[in-house]
């Protein structure tokens, strides 16, 4: 199935959603819902470090080095996919191609949510500039290394499906139940979510279910 087969319905009547929410959705749908439906945004060590990593990329501007124009904090949007946000860096190369770069915490490693967020930026750039965007990179702050990402059909299809789920989640205005797992330990919404207390198989949930069993 190609990415075009999975296009979300018309975005004309929808509020555009932040590109960064895609990353949250793929990390945990409850996390994305708590942010967008309930409006929570808590900071922890990981988000604070993330904010610092993004600080220098948040200042809009451009510079030219070796024939490559580096556009910083470039606004990006897509009417087709109902998204908006910004690209940390977009390289405009001598052949006219565009190459988005997203800054992330940690060492060089592969995360599906980072790749999908970057791919969504590429979808925005393609719509804005009407040119194909075939590659980008994640810059890992701790190891100061880049990992190149190809925007192949499979990644485009996964990203488009995540965009569709994100719009569906926001439309439903519902918050999925918690499911405690390893990723919860690094989640900045842990104290709000209380996954051990509110999870589908938590003691509190089991007791509540038993209370109404006959
Ligand atoms: S604490 Fe866990 S279940 Fe709750 S929002 Fe974060 S990742 Fe999701």
py3Dmol code that shows the C-alpha trace and the ligand (Angstrom):
import py3Dmol

protein = """\
ATOM      1  CA  UNK A   1       0.000   0.000   0.000  1.00  0.00           C
ATOM      2  CA  UNK A   2       1.451   3.407  -0.894  1.00  0.00           C
ATOM      3  CA  UNK A   3       1.422   6.488   1.334  1.00  0.00           C
ATOM      4  CA  UNK A   4      -1.200   8.069  -0.935  1.00  0.00           C
ATOM      5  CA  UNK A   5      -3.611   5.183  -0.258  1.00  0.00           C
ATOM      6  CA  UNK A   6      -3.596   6.155   3.423  1.00  0.00           C
ATOM      7  CA  UNK A   7      -4.213   9.867   3.134  1.00  0.00           C
ATOM      8  CA  UNK A   8      -6.313  11.289   5.958  1.00  0.00           C
ATOM      9  CA  UNK A   9      -9.646  12.828   4.992  1.00  0.00           C
ATOM     10  CA  UNK A  10      -9.745  16.479   3.905  1.00  0.00           C
ATOM     11  CA  UNK A  11      -8.086  18.783   6.422  1.00  0.00           C
ATOM     12  CA  UNK A  12     -10.080  21.853   5.394  1.00  0.00           C
ATOM     13  CA  UNK A  13     -12.233  21.832   8.550  1.00  0.00           C
ATOM     14  CA  UNK A  14      -9.495  20.708  10.962  1.00  0.00           C
ATOM     15  CA  UNK A  15      -7.063  22.542  13.169  1.00  0.00           C
ATOM     16  CA  UNK A  16      -3.517  21.647  12.102  1.00  0.00           C
ATOM     17  CA  UNK A  17      -1.732  19.505  14.700  1.00  0.00           C
ATOM     18  CA  UNK A  18       1.869  20.021  15.870  1.00  0.00           C
ATOM     19  CA  UNK A  19       4.452  17.860  14.100  1.00  0.00           C
ATOM     20  CA  UNK A  20       6.035  17.016  17.444  1.00  0.00           C
ATOM     21  CA  UNK A  21       2.818  15.292  18.604  1.00  0.00           C
ATOM     22  CA  UNK A  22       3.519  12.520  16.098  1.00  0.00           C
ATOM     23  CA  UNK A  23       6.605  11.651  18.103  1.00  0.00           C
ATOM     24  CA  UNK A  24       4.478  11.540  21.274  1.00  0.00           C
ATOM     25  CA  UNK A  25       1.842   9.385  19.590  1.00  0.00           C
ATOM     26  CA  UNK A  26       4.374   6.778  18.516  1.00  0.00           C
ATOM     27  CA  UNK A  27       5.950   6.833  21.973  1.00  0.00           C
ATOM     28  CA  UNK A  28       2.567   6.345  23.653  1.00  0.00           C
ATOM     29  CA  UNK A  29      -0.949   7.239  22.461  1.00  0.00           C
ATOM     30  CA  UNK A  30      -1.997   8.119  26.013  1.00  0.00           C
ATOM     31  CA  UNK A  31       0.886  10.609  26.226  1.00  0.00           C
ATOM     32  CA  UNK A  32      -0.237  12.323  22.999  1.00  0.00           C
ATOM     33  CA  UNK A  33      -3.824  12.427  24.286  1.00  0.00           C
ATOM     34  CA  UNK A  34      -2.841  13.833  27.691  1.00  0.00           C
ATOM     35  CA  UNK A  35      -0.996  16.630  25.888  1.00  0.00           C
ATOM     36  CA  UNK A  36      -3.502  17.488  23.210  1.00  0.00           C
ATOM     37  CA  UNK A  37      -6.852  16.541  24.791  1.00  0.00           C
ATOM     38  CA  UNK A  38      -6.050  17.403  28.428  1.00  0.00           C
ATOM     39  CA  UNK A  39      -3.426  20.082  27.744  1.00  0.00           C
ATOM     40  CA  UNK A  40      -0.681  18.660  30.000  1.00  0.00           C
ATOM     41  CA  UNK A  41       2.966  19.392  29.385  1.00  0.00           C
ATOM     42  CA  UNK A  42       5.230  18.505  32.292  1.00  0.00           C
ATOM     43  CA  UNK A  43       8.985  18.808  32.269  1.00  0.00           C
ATOM     44  CA  UNK A  44      11.463  16.262  33.552  1.00  0.00           C
ATOM     45  CA  UNK A  45      15.211  15.740  33.179  1.00  0.00           C
ATOM     46  CA  UNK A  46      14.730  14.375  29.656  1.00  0.00           C
ATOM     47  CA  UNK A  47      12.502  17.200  28.358  1.00  0.00           C
ATOM     48  CA  UNK A  48      14.702  19.846  30.016  1.00  0.00           C
ATOM     49  CA  UNK A  49      17.758  18.420  28.263  1.00  0.00           C
ATOM     50  CA  UNK A  50      15.747  18.233  25.049  1.00  0.00           C
ATOM     51  CA  UNK A  51      14.862  21.925  25.354  1.00  0.00           C
ATOM     52  CA  UNK A  52      18.549  22.792  25.775  1.00  0.00           C
ATOM     53  CA  UNK A  53      19.480  20.653  22.757  1.00  0.00           C
ATOM     54  CA  UNK A  54      16.904  22.550  20.677  1.00  0.00           C
ATOM     55  CA  UNK A  55      17.846  25.999  21.988  1.00  0.00           C
ATOM     56  CA  UNK A  56      20.340  26.932  19.282  1.00  0.00           C
ATOM     57  CA  UNK A  57      18.177  25.431  16.548  1.00  0.00           C
ATOM     58  CA  UNK A  58      15.195  27.493  17.755  1.00  0.00           C
ATOM     59  CA  UNK A  59      16.673  30.799  16.590  1.00  0.00           C
ATOM     60  CA  UNK A  60      15.361  31.406  13.099  1.00  0.00           C
ATOM     61  CA  UNK A  61      17.971  32.400  10.529  1.00  0.00           C
ATOM     62  CA  UNK A  62      20.272  31.038   7.898  1.00  0.00           C
ATOM     63  CA  UNK A  63      23.928  30.666   7.059  1.00  0.00           C
ATOM     64  CA  UNK A  64      25.834  29.439   4.035  1.00  0.00           C
ATOM     65  CA  UNK A  65      28.704  26.964   4.264  1.00  0.00           C
ATOM     66  CA  UNK A  66      30.437  25.220   1.363  1.00  0.00           C
ATOM     67  CA  UNK A  67      27.569  26.053  -0.991  1.00  0.00           C
ATOM     68  CA  UNK A  68      24.941  24.631   1.380  1.00  0.00           C
ATOM     69  CA  UNK A  69      22.370  27.030   2.860  1.00  0.00           C
ATOM     70  CA  UNK A  70      21.376  26.081   6.410  1.00  0.00           C
ATOM     71  CA  UNK A  71      17.892  27.300   7.294  1.00  0.00           C
ATOM     72  CA  UNK A  72      17.283  27.230  11.050  1.00  0.00           C
ATOM     73  CA  UNK A  73      13.858  26.901  12.730  1.00  0.00           C
ATOM     74  CA  UNK A  74      12.094  26.871   9.396  1.00  0.00           C
ATOM     75  CA  UNK A  75       8.264  26.927   9.798  1.00  0.00           C
ATOM     76  CA  UNK A  76       6.714  23.902   8.122  1.00  0.00           C
ATOM     77  CA  UNK A  77       3.081  22.991   7.457  1.00  0.00           C
ATOM     78  CA  UNK A  78       0.853  20.781   5.374  1.00  0.00           C
ATOM     79  CA  UNK A  79      -2.784  21.450   4.511  1.00  0.00           C
ATOM     80  CA  UNK A  80      -3.029  17.975   3.032  1.00  0.00           C
ATOM     81  CA  UNK A  81      -1.967  16.252   6.263  1.00  0.00           C
ATOM     82  CA  UNK A  82      -3.218  18.876   8.732  1.00  0.00           C
ATOM     83  CA  UNK A  83       0.161  19.522  10.365  1.00  0.00           C
ATOM     84  CA  UNK A  84       2.314  22.464  11.345  1.00  0.00           C
ATOM     85  CA  UNK A  85       5.492  23.086  13.302  1.00  0.00           C
ATOM     86  CA  UNK A  86       9.069  23.748  12.405  1.00  0.00           C
ATOM     87  CA  UNK A  87      12.173  22.003  11.131  1.00  0.00           C
ATOM     88  CA  UNK A  88      15.258  22.448  13.356  1.00  0.00           C
ATOM     89  CA  UNK A  89      17.506  22.709  10.290  1.00  0.00           C
ATOM     90  CA  UNK A  90      16.840  22.393   6.577  1.00  0.00           C
ATOM     91  CA  UNK A  91      19.864  22.162   4.311  1.00  0.00           C
ATOM     92  CA  UNK A  92      19.374  23.553   0.829  1.00  0.00           C
ATOM     93  CA  UNK A  93      22.031  21.916  -1.286  1.00  0.00           C
ATOM     94  CA  UNK A  94      23.678  23.238  -4.470  1.00  0.00           C
ATOM     95  CA  UNK A  95      21.474  20.960  -6.627  1.00  0.00           C
ATOM     96  CA  UNK A  96      18.366  22.591  -5.080  1.00  0.00           C
ATOM     97  CA  UNK A  97      17.398  19.556  -2.971  1.00  0.00           C
ATOM     98  CA  UNK A  98      16.187  19.964   0.628  1.00  0.00           C
ATOM     99  CA  UNK A  99      17.486  17.882   3.539  1.00  0.00           C
ATOM    100  CA  UNK A 100      15.777  18.272   6.969  1.00  0.00           C
ATOM    101  CA  UNK A 101      17.798  17.643  10.138  1.00  0.00           C
ATOM    102  CA  UNK A 102      16.148  17.068  13.538  1.00  0.00           C
ATOM    103  CA  UNK A 103      18.090  17.446  16.807  1.00  0.00           C
ATOM    104  CA  UNK A 104      17.573  14.740  19.403  1.00  0.00           C
ATOM    105  CA  UNK A 105      18.923  13.828  22.817  1.00  0.00           C
ATOM    106  CA  UNK A 106      21.110  10.834  23.366  1.00  0.00           C
ATOM    107  CA  UNK A 107      23.565   8.776  21.418  1.00  0.00           C
ATOM    108  CA  UNK A 108      23.211   7.682  17.831  1.00  0.00           C
ATOM    109  CA  UNK A 109      20.397   5.133  17.788  1.00  0.00           C
ATOM    110  CA  UNK A 110      17.285   4.414  15.832  1.00  0.00           C
ATOM    111  CA  UNK A 111      13.804   5.257  17.081  1.00  0.00           C
ATOM    112  CA  UNK A 112      10.723   4.751  14.947  1.00  0.00           C
ATOM    113  CA  UNK A 113       9.076   7.887  16.387  1.00  0.00           C
ATOM    114  CA  UNK A 114      12.049  10.117  15.476  1.00  0.00           C
ATOM    115  CA  UNK A 115      12.075   8.805  11.906  1.00  0.00           C
ATOM    116  CA  UNK A 116       8.323   9.366  11.518  1.00  0.00           C
ATOM    117  CA  UNK A 117       8.560  12.933  12.860  1.00  0.00           C
ATOM    118  CA  UNK A 118      11.355  13.671  10.394  1.00  0.00           C
ATOM    119  CA  UNK A 119       9.409  12.042   7.559  1.00  0.00           C
ATOM    120  CA  UNK A 120       6.384  14.218   8.417  1.00  0.00           C
ATOM    121  CA  UNK A 121       8.649  17.269   8.076  1.00  0.00           C
ATOM    122  CA  UNK A 122       9.651  15.992   4.635  1.00  0.00           C
ATOM    123  CA  UNK A 123       5.960  15.633   3.663  1.00  0.00           C
ATOM    124  CA  UNK A 124       5.424  19.270   4.697  1.00  0.00           C
ATOM    125  CA  UNK A 125       8.469  20.487   2.740  1.00  0.00           C
ATOM    126  CA  UNK A 126       7.351  18.563  -0.360  1.00  0.00           C
ATOM    127  CA  UNK A 127       3.960  20.256  -0.231  1.00  0.00           C
ATOM    128  CA  UNK A 128       5.414  23.723   0.485  1.00  0.00           C
ATOM    129  CA  UNK A 129       8.150  23.693  -2.153  1.00  0.00           C
ATOM    130  CA  UNK A 130       6.628  21.178  -4.601  1.00  0.00           C
ATOM    131  CA  UNK A 131       9.810  19.136  -4.869  1.00  0.00           C
ATOM    132  CA  UNK A 132      10.574  15.600  -3.692  1.00  0.00           C
ATOM    133  CA  UNK A 133      12.463  15.326  -0.400  1.00  0.00           C
ATOM    134  CA  UNK A 134      14.170  11.946  -0.310  1.00  0.00           C
ATOM    135  CA  UNK A 135      16.546  12.016   2.679  1.00  0.00           C
ATOM    136  CA  UNK A 136      17.075  13.729   6.019  1.00  0.00           C
ATOM    137  CA  UNK A 137      19.008  13.080   9.215  1.00  0.00           C
ATOM    138  CA  UNK A 138      18.673  12.875  12.978  1.00  0.00           C
ATOM    139  CA  UNK A 139      21.502  14.678  14.794  1.00  0.00           C
ATOM    140  CA  UNK A 140      22.222  12.995  18.135  1.00  0.00           C
ATOM    141  CA  UNK A 141      23.410  15.563  20.662  1.00  0.00           C
ATOM    142  CA  UNK A 142      25.360  13.246  22.979  1.00  0.00           C
ATOM    143  CA  UNK A 143      27.408  11.479  20.316  1.00  0.00           C
ATOM    144  CA  UNK A 144      27.350  14.518  17.974  1.00  0.00           C
ATOM    145  CA  UNK A 145      26.719  12.166  15.098  1.00  0.00           C
ATOM    146  CA  UNK A 146      24.137  12.134  12.375  1.00  0.00           C
ATOM    147  CA  UNK A 147      22.042   9.198  11.299  1.00  0.00           C
ATOM    148  CA  UNK A 148      20.760   9.549   7.764  1.00  0.00           C
ATOM    149  CA  UNK A 149      17.126   8.572   7.136  1.00  0.00           C
ATOM    150  CA  UNK A 150      15.712   7.639   3.758  1.00  0.00           C
ATOM    151  CA  UNK A 151      12.061   8.553   3.229  1.00  0.00           C
ATOM    152  CA  UNK A 152      11.153   5.306   1.487  1.00  0.00           C
ATOM    153  CA  UNK A 153       7.605   4.180   0.762  1.00  0.00           C
ATOM    154  CA  UNK A 154       7.315   2.048   3.885  1.00  0.00           C
ATOM    155  CA  UNK A 155       8.346   4.910   6.196  1.00  0.00           C
ATOM    156  CA  UNK A 156       5.992   7.277   4.349  1.00  0.00           C
ATOM    157  CA  UNK A 157       3.127   4.798   4.780  1.00  0.00           C
ATOM    158  CA  UNK A 158       3.874   4.356   8.517  1.00  0.00           C
ATOM    159  CA  UNK A 159       4.082   8.115   8.977  1.00  0.00           C
ATOM    160  CA  UNK A 160       0.835   8.731   7.101  1.00  0.00           C
ATOM    161  CA  UNK A 161      -0.906   6.097   9.221  1.00  0.00           C
ATOM    162  CA  UNK A 162       0.417   7.759  12.399  1.00  0.00           C
ATOM    163  CA  UNK A 163      -0.896  11.139  11.172  1.00  0.00           C
ATOM    164  CA  UNK A 164      -4.310   9.545  10.546  1.00  0.00           C
ATOM    165  CA  UNK A 165      -4.325   8.042  14.075  1.00  0.00           C
ATOM    166  CA  UNK A 166      -3.304  11.373  15.591  1.00  0.00           C
ATOM    167  CA  UNK A 167      -6.206  13.211  13.942  1.00  0.00           C
ATOM    168  CA  UNK A 168      -8.560  10.409  14.996  1.00  0.00           C
ATOM    169  CA  UNK A 169      -7.334  10.642  18.607  1.00  0.00           C
ATOM    170  CA  UNK A 170      -7.892  14.397  18.719  1.00  0.00           C
ATOM    171  CA  UNK A 171     -11.322  14.110  17.051  1.00  0.00           C
ATOM    172  CA  UNK A 172     -12.406  11.480  19.595  1.00  0.00           C
ATOM    173  CA  UNK A 173     -11.274  13.706  22.524  1.00  0.00           C
ATOM    174  CA  UNK A 174     -10.628  10.511  24.476  1.00  0.00           C
ATOM    175  CA  UNK A 175      -7.609   9.513  26.548  1.00  0.00           C
ATOM    176  CA  UNK A 176      -6.622   5.829  26.208  1.00  0.00           C
ATOM    177  CA  UNK A 177      -5.957   3.914  29.457  1.00  0.00           C
ATOM    178  CA  UNK A 178      -2.385   3.628  30.713  1.00  0.00           C
ATOM    179  CA  UNK A 179      -0.281   0.554  30.065  1.00  0.00           C
ATOM    180  CA  UNK A 180       2.767   0.464  32.285  1.00  0.00           C
ATOM    181  CA  UNK A 181       6.001  -0.380  30.435  1.00  0.00           C
ATOM    182  CA  UNK A 182       9.714   0.496  30.440  1.00  0.00           C
ATOM    183  CA  UNK A 183       9.165   3.723  28.458  1.00  0.00           C
ATOM    184  CA  UNK A 184       7.055   5.089  31.341  1.00  0.00           C
ATOM    185  CA  UNK A 185      10.226   5.583  33.406  1.00  0.00           C
ATOM    186  CA  UNK A 186      11.462   8.318  31.042  1.00  0.00           C
ATOM    187  CA  UNK A 187       8.049   9.875  30.369  1.00  0.00           C
ATOM    188  CA  UNK A 188       7.674  13.473  31.566  1.00  0.00           C
ATOM    189  CA  UNK A 189       3.955  12.858  32.205  1.00  0.00           C
ATOM    190  CA  UNK A 190       4.558   9.963  34.603  1.00  0.00           C
ATOM    191  CA  UNK A 191       3.299  11.923  37.647  1.00  0.00           C
ATOM    192  CA  UNK A 192       0.177  13.028  35.776  1.00  0.00           C
ATOM    193  CA  UNK A 193      -0.522   9.670  34.154  1.00  0.00           C
ATOM    194  CA  UNK A 194       0.169   7.438  37.184  1.00  0.00           C
ATOM    195  CA  UNK A 195       0.391   4.362  34.943  1.00  0.00           C
ATOM    196  CA  UNK A 196       0.824   1.924  37.843  1.00  0.00           C
ATOM    197  CA  UNK A 197      -2.318   3.204  39.557  1.00  0.00           C
ATOM    198  CA  UNK A 198      -4.509   3.835  36.516  1.00  0.00           C
ATOM    199  CA  UNK A 199      -3.282   1.141  34.094  1.00  0.00           C
ATOM    200  CA  UNK A 200      -5.712  -1.367  32.649  1.00  0.00           C
ATOM    201  CA  UNK A 201      -4.325  -4.096  34.921  1.00  0.00           C
ATOM    202  CA  UNK A 202      -3.536  -1.974  37.950  1.00  0.00           C
ATOM    203  CA  UNK A 203      -4.605  -3.115  41.402  1.00  0.00           C
ATOM    204  CA  UNK A 204      -7.068  -0.204  41.582  1.00  0.00           C
ATOM    205  CA  UNK A 205      -8.612  -1.202  38.253  1.00  0.00           C
ATOM    206  CA  UNK A 206      -8.899  -4.844  39.296  1.00  0.00           C
ATOM    207  CA  UNK A 207     -10.530  -3.903  42.597  1.00  0.00           C
ATOM    208  CA  UNK A 208     -12.973  -1.572  40.838  1.00  0.00           C
ATOM    209  CA  UNK A 209     -13.903  -4.340  38.406  1.00  0.00           C
ATOM    210  CA  UNK A 210     -14.396  -6.855  41.248  1.00  0.00           C
ATOM    211  CA  UNK A 211     -16.612  -4.372  43.066  1.00  0.00           C
ATOM    212  CA  UNK A 212     -19.163  -4.431  40.262  1.00  0.00           C
ATOM    213  CA  UNK A 213     -18.924  -8.137  39.461  1.00  0.00           C
ATOM    214  CA  UNK A 214     -21.938 -10.149  40.586  1.00  0.00           C
TER     215      UNK A 214
END
"""
ligand_1 = """\
8
LIG
S 3.641 7.280 31.895
Fe 3.611 5.571 30.410
S 1.455 5.175 29.948
Fe 1.599 7.183 30.929
S 1.693 8.643 29.238
Fe 3.798 8.179 29.822
S 4.463 6.467 28.533
Fe 2.206 6.600 28.405
"""
view = py3Dmol.view(width=600, height=400)
view.addModel(protein, "pdb")
view.setStyle({"model": 0}, {"cartoon": {"style": "trace"}})
view.addModel(ligand_1, "xyz")
view.setStyle({"model": 1}, {"stick": {}})
view.zoomTo()
view.show()
